[in-house]
Amino acid sequence: MEEKGSNQFLLRQKNHSLIKKYIFQHSPISRVEVARALGLTTPTISGMVAPLLAQGLLREVDSALDAEESRSAGRPRVMLEFEPEAYYICGVDVSPYHINYVQTNLCGDIVHSHRTGATLKDYDGTFEILVKGISDFLEECAVPRDKLLGVGLCMPGLINGSAGRIYTNFQKGWNDHDLSAELEERLGLRVVIENNVRARAIGADLFDRSAVAEPFAYFFVSYGVSCQMIIGNKVLYGQSAAAGEIGHTVVQRGGPVCPTCGNKGCLEALAGERAVLQRCREAMLAGERTRLNELCDNPATLTMDHVLRAQELGDPVVGAIIDDVIDYLGISLANTINLISPKIVVLDGRMLDTPKNRELILKAVKRNMFLVHVDRTRFLMLPYDPDRGARGAAAVVVRELMLDTAVE
């Protein structure tokens, strides 16, 4: 008898989570449509959404019917959707380039943002920067504590988001820290953490739901390279949270040493932004005829903006480097497509923000894809957005603290 009651409770919890997720991802939507999609009864849906409506988490809106529907139905259907202003979220993106902060509403619209020059460094130093940075940002946003759902933080590395633990982020002193718990103790707020590219994939799935379909792969080129996946409505973590680390697959036997993992010939060592900048700096120091020397007077301060500007100006040295890099990226992405056969591939990154480089990578991918995938895989090129990582971190909060929990 006790086991039966326990099973019914778990089933109710599961149904509650499914209903919230489905409404969030398909709103505005009617109770009948939710019931039909999930195989539940309309009274069940009504009973479970009633407390959400009472709390102001959901709201009812009238459906805009066309003329034929209006004649047959007589009145507009009542639709359900989440109330965007019910809660706000603080999202933080910690990278080798910056620490960015955003405040979003429940549906992912950015209300405030703040970008800093601080970067990912040793644990203790970065931790104190985060405590102060988050506190100052929230004070600036002036969100009442009861309206703040939580803080989401994303960064590179092998991170178990559900456990809040960092296995490694390849920086001094970070391994095995329970960052969520330590930040929660200092801030007095709920905190969730996630890998930076996995957070972007969750953001695309949750906040930009019309743009994606499952299974989908999120290919991101920055300091390193990663390809995270969502399959069966679940983010793929794998053992040790290392799934999707395509940047550490070997693409050149005996190639350059990867400064992150120490192996030779990793994709990251050949095609990440760090590798591009290193090759361009070497060309500058070697005295090669390149426009980079006009755009940047010190190789140590060279940025991807300088590199992409030189490419735009037709610099043959930079052009050859980027052509080579994008060929490696295209081969690796094609191998991923051949392996998992995603419906859609999302491409993101500063290097892939120019029309020329988008054309180059699509050609490289299709040149190396198994032919059956060429016409069945859709590619979505995202414009470069420095706030996208922090917005993804906010999406992780919504998923973990709102949609994966029951509200009674």
C-alpha positions in Angstrom: 0.0 0.0 0.0 2.8 2.4 0.9 4.7 1.5 -2.3 1.5 2.3 -4.4 1.2 5.7 -2.8 4.8 6.4 -3.4 4.5 5.4 -7.0 1.5 7.7 -7.5 3.3 10.6 -5.9 6.3 10.1 -8.3 4.0 9.8 -11.3 2.3 13.1 -10.3 5.7 14.8 -9.9 6.7 13.5 -13.3 3.5 14.6 -15.0 3.7 18.0 -13.3 7.2 18.5 -14.8 6.1 17.3 -18.2 3.2 19.6 -18.3 5.2 22.7 -17.3 7.9 21.9 -19.8 5.4 21.3 -22.6 3.5 24.6 -21.9 6.8 26.5 -21.7 8.1 25.2 -25.0 4.8 25.4 -27.0 2.9 28.3 -25.5 0.5 29.8 -26.1 -1.3 26.4 -26.0 -4.7 25.2 -24.8 -5.4 22.6 -22.1 -6.8 20.3 -24.7 -3.7 20.5 -26.9 -1.5 19.8 -23.8 -3.6 16.8 -22.8 -3.6 15.4 -26.4 0.2 15.8 -26.7 1.0 14.2 -23.4 -1.6 11.5 -23.4 -3.3 12.9 -20.3 -6.9 13.9 -19.6 -8.0 17.5 -19.8 -9.2 17.5 -16.2 -5.8 16.3 -15.2 -4.2 19.2 -17.0 -6.7 21.6 -15.5 -6.0 20.3 -12.0 -2.2 20.6 -12.3 -2.2 24.1 -13.9 -4.6 25.6 -11.3 -2.0 26.2 -8.7 0.4 27.6 -11.3 -2.4 30.1 -12.3 -3.1 31.0 -8.7 0.6 31.7 -8.1 0.8 34.0 -11.2 3.3 31.7 -12.8 0.9 30.9 -15.7 -1.6 33.2 -17.3 -4.6 32.7 -19.6 -4.8 34.5 -22.9 -7.4 34.4 -25.7 -6.4 32.7 -29.0 -6.7 34.6 -32.2 -8.9 32.5 -34.4 -9.3 32.8 -38.2 -12.8 33.4 -39.6 -13.6 29.7 -40.1 -12.5 28.8 -36.6 -14.5 31.7 -35.1 -17.7 30.5 -36.9 -17.3 26.9 -35.7 -16.1 27.6 -32.1 -18.2 30.6 -31.4 -15.6 32.2 -29.1 -11.8 32.2 -28.8 -10.1 29.3 -27.1 -8.4 30.0 -23.7 -4.7 29.5 -24.0 -2.0 29.1 -21.4 1.4 30.7 -21.3 4.0 31.5 -18.7 4.0 34.9 -17.2 7.4 36.4 -18.2 7.6 38.8 -15.2 6.8 36.1 -12.6 10.5 35.6 -11.9 13.8 37.0 -13.0 17.1 35.2 -13.3 20.8 36.3 -13.1 23.0 34.6 -15.7 26.8 34.7 -15.6 29.2 33.7 -18.3 32.9 33.1 -17.1 35.4 32.8 -19.9 39.0 33.3 -20.8 37.9 36.6 -22.4 35.4 38.1 -19.9 32.9 37.7 -17.2 29.5 38.7 -18.5 26.3 39.2 -16.4 22.7 39.4 -17.6 19.3 39.6 -16.0 16.5 37.9 -17.9 12.8 37.4 -17.3 11.4 33.9 -17.1 11.1 33.7 -20.9 14.7 34.6 -21.6 14.3 38.3 -22.6 17.4 40.2 -21.4 16.4 43.1 -19.1 19.9 44.2 -18.0 23.5 43.3 -18.9 27.0 44.1 -17.8 30.3 43.1 -19.3 33.6 43.1 -17.6 37.3 42.5 -18.5 37.7 40.0 -15.7 38.6 36.5 -16.9 38.7 32.9 -15.6 41.8 32.5 -13.4 42.7 30.6 -10.2 39.7 29.4 -8.1 40.1 31.7 -5.0 40.6 34.9 -7.0 37.8 34.2 -9.5 35.5 33.1 -6.7 35.8 36.4 -4.9 35.4 38.3 -8.2 32.1 36.4 -8.8 30.8 37.0 -5.3 31.3 40.7 -5.6 30.3 40.9 -9.3 27.0 39.1 -8.8 26.2 41.0 -5.6 26.9 44.4 -7.3 25.0 43.4 -10.5 21.9 42.3 -8.5 22.0 45.5 -6.5 22.1 47.5 -9.8 19.2 45.5 -11.2 17.2 46.1 -8.0 15.2 42.8 -8.3 13.3 41.9 -5.1 14.7 38.7 -3.6 11.3 37.0 -3.8 11.2 37.7 -7.6 14.7 36.3 -8.2 14.5 32.6 -9.2 18.2 32.0 -8.9 21.7 32.6 -10.3 23.1 30.5 -13.2 26.8 30.4 -14.0 28.5 28.8 -16.9 32.2 28.3 -17.8 34.4 26.0 -19.8 35.3 22.6 -18.4 33.9 19.2 -17.3 31.0 20.2 -15.2 28.2 18.1 -13.7 25.5 20.7 -13.7 22.9 18.5 -11.9 25.4 17.9 -9.0 26.9 21.4 -9.1 30.4 20.1 -9.2 33.4 20.9 -11.4 35.4 17.8 -12.4 38.0 20.0 -14.1 38.2 23.3 -16.0 41.9 23.0 -16.7 42.7 26.0 -14.5 44.6 26.0 -11.2 42.7 24.9 -8.1 39.3 24.4 -9.6 39.0 20.6 -9.6 36.3 19.0 -7.5 35.0 22.3 -6.0 31.3 22.4 -5.1 31.0 25.9 -6.6 27.2 26.0 -6.4 27.2 25.3 -2.7 30.0 27.7 -2.0 28.4 30.6 -3.9 25.0 29.8 -2.3 26.6 30.2 1.1 28.1 33.6 0.3 25.2 35.0 -1.7 22.2 33.5 0.1 20.7 32.6 -3.3 20.1 29.4 -5.3 23.0 28.9 -7.7 23.3 26.4 -10.6 26.4 25.9 -12.7 26.9 24.3 -16.2 29.5 24.0 -18.9 29.4 27.1 -21.1 28.5 25.4 -24.4 26.0 23.1 -22.8 24.3 26.2 -21.3 24.2 27.7 -24.8 22.5 24.6 -26.1 20.0 24.6 -23.3 19.3 28.3 -24.0 18.7 27.5 -27.7 16.4 24.6 -26.7 14.4 26.5 -24.0 14.3 30.2 -25.0 14.6 29.8 -28.8 12.5 26.7 -29.1 11.2 27.6 -32.6 14.7 27.4 -34.0 15.6 23.8 -33.0 14.5 20.3 -33.3 15.8 17.1 -31.7 18.3 15.6 -31.8 20.4 18.7 -32.3 24.0 19.6 -32.0 25.4 22.9 -30.8 28.8 23.6 -32.4 30.7 26.4 -30.7 34.1 27.9 -31.7 35.8 30.2 -29.2 39.0 29.9 -27.2 38.4 26.1 -27.6 35.9 24.1 -29.6 32.9 22.1 -28.3 29.9 20.3 -29.8 27.2 19.7 -27.2 24.1 17.7 -27.9 20.5 17.4 -26.8 18.9 14.0 -27.6 15.5 12.8 -26.4 14.9 16.1 -24.5 18.0 15.4 -22.4 21.3 17.1 -22.4 24.1 14.6 -23.1 26.6 14.5 -20.3 28.3 11.1 -20.6 30.8 9.7 -18.1 32.6 12.5 -16.2 30.5 15.1 -17.9 32.9 15.0 -20.9 30.4 14.4 -23.7 30.7 16.9 -26.5 34.3 17.8 -26.0 35.0 17.6 -29.7 38.0 20.0 -29.3 39.9 17.2 -27.7 39.5 14.7 -30.5 42.7 14.1 -32.3 42.6 15.3 -36.0 46.3 15.3 -36.8 48.5 12.5 -35.6 51.7 13.9 -34.0 50.3 17.4 -34.3 50.9 20.4 -32.0 50.5 19.9 -28.2 47.1 21.0 -26.9 47.8 23.4 -24.0 44.5 22.4 -22.4 44.7 18.6 -22.2 48.3 17.9 -23.2 47.6 15.6 -26.1 49.0 16.1 -29.6 47.0 17.1 -32.6 43.7 18.0 -30.8 41.2 20.0 -32.8 41.5 22.8 -30.2 45.2 22.9 -30.7 44.7 23.3 -34.5 41.5 25.2 -34.9 40.4 27.1 -31.7 40.8 30.8 -31.5 43.9 30.4 -29.3 45.5 28.4 -32.1 44.5 31.0 -34.7 46.0 33.8 -32.7 49.2 31.9 -32.0 49.7 31.2 -35.7 49.0 34.8 -36.6 51.4 36.1 -33.9 54.1 33.8 -35.2 53.6 35.2 -38.7 53.9 38.8 -37.4 57.1 38.0 -35.5 58.6 36.2 -38.5 58.2 39.4 -40.5 55.7 37.9 -43.0 53.9 40.4 -45.2 50.6 40.7 -43.4 48.1 43.5 -42.7 48.1 42.4 -39.1 51.2 44.6 -38.5 49.1 47.6 -39.6 46.1 46.7 -37.5 48.0 45.8 -34.3 51.4 47.1 -33.3 52.1 44.4 -30.7 51.5 40.7 -31.4 50.8 40.1 -27.7 47.7 42.2 -27.9 46.4 40.7 -31.1 42.7 39.8 -31.0 40.2 37.9 -33.2 38.8 41.3 -34.3 42.2 42.1 -35.8 42.5 38.7 -37.4 39.0 38.9 -39.0 39.6 42.4 -40.2 42.8 41.4 -41.9 40.9 38.5 -43.5 38.3 41.0 -44.7 41.0 43.1 -46.2 42.2 40.2 -48.3 45.4 39.4 -46.3 46.8 36.2 -47.9 48.6 35.1 -44.8 45.6 35.3 -42.5 43.4 34.0 -45.3 45.5 30.8 -45.6 45.5 30.3 -41.8 41.7 30.6 -41.5 41.1 28.4 -44.6 43.2 25.7 -42.9 41.5 26.1 -39.6 38.0 26.0 -41.0 38.8 22.9 -43.0 39.7 21.1 -39.7 36.5 22.4 -38.1 34.4 21.2 -41.1 35.9 17.8 -41.0 35.3 17.3 -37.3 31.7 18.6 -37.5 31.0 16.3 -40.5 32.3 13.4 -38.4 29.9 14.3 -35.6 27.0 14.5 -38.0 27.9 11.2 -39.5 27.9 9.7 -36.0 24.7 11.0 -34.4 22.7 12.2 -37.5 21.1 15.3 -35.9 18.1 17.1 -37.4 19.7 20.4 -36.9 23.2 21.8 -36.2 23.5 25.2 -34.5 26.8 27.0 -35.3 28.0 29.8 -33.0 31.2 31.7 -32.5 33.1 34.9 -33.4 35.1 33.3 -36.2 31.9 32.0 -37.8 30.1 35.4 -37.8 31.3 36.5 -41.2 29.6 35.5 -44.5 32.9 34.2 -46.0 33.6 31.9 -43.0 30.1 30.6 -42.9 30.3 29.7 -46.5 33.7 28.1 -45.9 32.6 25.9 -43.0 29.4 24.8 -44.8 31.4 23.7 -47.8 33.9 21.9 -45.6 31.2 20.1 -43.7 29.2 19.0 -46.7 32.4 17.9 -48.5 33.0 15.4 -45.7 29.5 14.4 -44.8 28.0 11.0 -45.5 25.8 11.7 -48.5 22.6 10.6 -46.8 22.9 13.5 -44.4 23.5 16.3 -46.8 19.9 17.1 -47.6 18.5 16.0 -44.2 20.6 18.1 -41.9 19.6 21.7 -41.3 22.2 24.3 -40.3 21.4 27.3 -38.2 24.1 30.0 -38.2 23.8 32.3 -35.1 24.9 35.9 -35.2 27.7 36.5 -32.7 26.3 37.7 -29.4 28.6 38.2 -26.4 25.6 37.8 -24.0 24.5 34.4 -25.3 26.5 32.4 -22.8 25.1 34.3 -19.8 21.6 34.0 -21.3 22.2 30.3 -21.6 23.2 30.2 -17.9 19.8 31.8 -17.1 18.1 29.1 -19.1 19.8 26.4 -17.0 18.2 28.1 -13.9 14.8 28.0 -15.5 15.2 24.3 -16.4 16.6 23.2 -13.1 14.6 25.3 -10.6 11.3 25.8 -12.4 10.6 23.2 -15.1 12.2 20.1 -13.4 10.5 20.7 -10.1 6.9 20.5 -8.9 5.1 23.6 -7.7 2.2 22.9 -5.4 
